[in-house]
Amino acid sequence: MKTVVMLGTAHLLHQVTGDDRTAELERCLDYLKCKLDTQVVMEEWSERKKESVAKAFAPKLGLPWVNVGTPDEPQYRTYDGYIKHPGYNGTLPDYDPDGPWLNEYGPFENQENRERRMAENVRTEMENYEKGLFILGTAHLHSLFGKLQSLGFRVVAFAL
């Protein structure tokens, strides 16, 4: 049975190189690769963002890196921005500059579309490997664990 090792993180850890948080992400990737003998790094990533820390680090592990995220298409778009940020686009009528630092989760249908697509992307990539390391946002950890199990994978999950 093929194995997917999931590592749930805050996406911010994937974006900033050279600080203590990304050094810890790199340490976790190295540790999981060594302990569980993973053969590929798969990551939930956005086409709109710059190169991820994991993509830059994967060659140092001797592993290929693959984006298993979703394309920038309407059916996969979720709410973006904190409610106190002018870019907020959720269910509240407008952003609130005095509001708390909250992110809104949803819309649910789009989150489900994203997770189904990511699970299919992982299944496609895993055709060539026995053990893969899948980095994703912590919000998806539980749901994708179940989706990948239902596709026949042995799943192991960690969170940073």
Steps between C-alpha positions, in 0.01 A plus 500: 500500500634843406557749781435872513669684787312823562656807660245767593641849540405866493553618143713786625770244582520410131568852379778669696853371465776550752317533832462265795156378394610393154814342644270286714292408193819392323604300807161323502522419128848356545394301806191350334693416184769321701269320743227401254701473176271723293575527129325822393391832655146599402369836610174689502625810325356792307598600148475863618772473765876504469710188545428315822756414766430129441557530124836665561593244769388179323816475280713511817308190610558341160125496436281634222243766592147506354220753539179309582302816575212627291505738207384859539145433379166620644387158631811481724509857632451546871465809718817699509640740753441594861167670573693813598690513168367693195546185284250301709230342280284288732139509620524816711383803306842668501836476664522637852825684576420475873413129484712215639759308301255234380498307174165374379480134393310416185297499293452135589430383144823655375698347787355158410584555132857587594543198725354255248730639232804486731422137589480414129824689434672301776364174359636588155845593633520190720468270197881522475587470870442276802539772768430869460520801730199733461525853644167676541319759705395374841135584425497214244677237712201307637290508186779405260611223737162336444487574128843344444412194709187451291724501190690204648802669653654434838509848655720631777450861616710754688448871569753775548 
